Amino acid sequence: MRILSIIVGAIFVAWIANGLHSNPRWTWSPGEGELPRDVVAMYMDTAYKQGKLDEAAELFLTPKTQDEVPADRILPEGKPFEPQVKRVIAEGFNVAVHYTVQSEAGEPAEYIEIFNVRGGRITSRERIVRQQSAEATQLSGSAPQLAAAAPATGE
């Protein structure tokens, strides 16, 4: 009976050792243990401000990340930029960042990026681009005009 328990124990230990060797689960990322909004902030700093797209992808994206932003459009003008963050909304694993970028031509562009973060890494990213015309920029500071409601006729 003692030999049987030793054999079963050895098989169990070998099974665990094989699993750890062939499928390590100790992958590390800078975002490990961080809040999703902090992971997104670190990614945006590395990719956008510093322009290190490859490093940011390696550190913060998973191999299966669903990225809706084409690789040639990650940096709007192909250069690092300072996003002017207007608001960040974080709910659970989802983070939405609304920011503007001042182009070299002087036209501001607004972006909304929606990230999903799991385990310290970004699993999906979607970008919504909103270009503003000069007329829309001038009108954005004014209060909206509401039309008066027509009186209801009761027949």
Steps between C-alpha positions, in 0.01 A plus 500: 500500500788732582658447155168577330465832684861592410433424132176702500679791673786491249256499207310793654820704552618419145161608361518836681863557395415423137206741509712781643774439247281474189241767592653759735245732653748741648502742209574849626395837372543850646122515538481188717302590812419852378156650447381494136511881476865495614588233241346717226686808628832310494425371148411848371816646653724236342329485159376855443728734697823302457411350159621151600225302326682165491598519866149605604346214300737247655441624855129581500324307220424129498579285196122480439422869550220618273633832377262698281762771439712437187872486579577797275235713677603447863701824496279750312783675314753219537676680786472484879243741637368630830131409531299770676276274711156646557350212698560139597211270579584167660238237578619154594738375233400772249674835469393780266740790439383819329788716380596755240810532284622825347621426147787679331245666271335650808178299474409327826376143475302323768541134581315261722678173567329211672727241661427168668762396755540155654787386721703815448488479120281661236278242328320736261516858377260699288549860385232748402632803311310825490644771277381852576456760233587864571130587516426226753795613712361856511153378593617257768538777757144629458200366684261290291188674380178317576193559287183588688246221503182576306189505717294184474156538356247276669225389263 
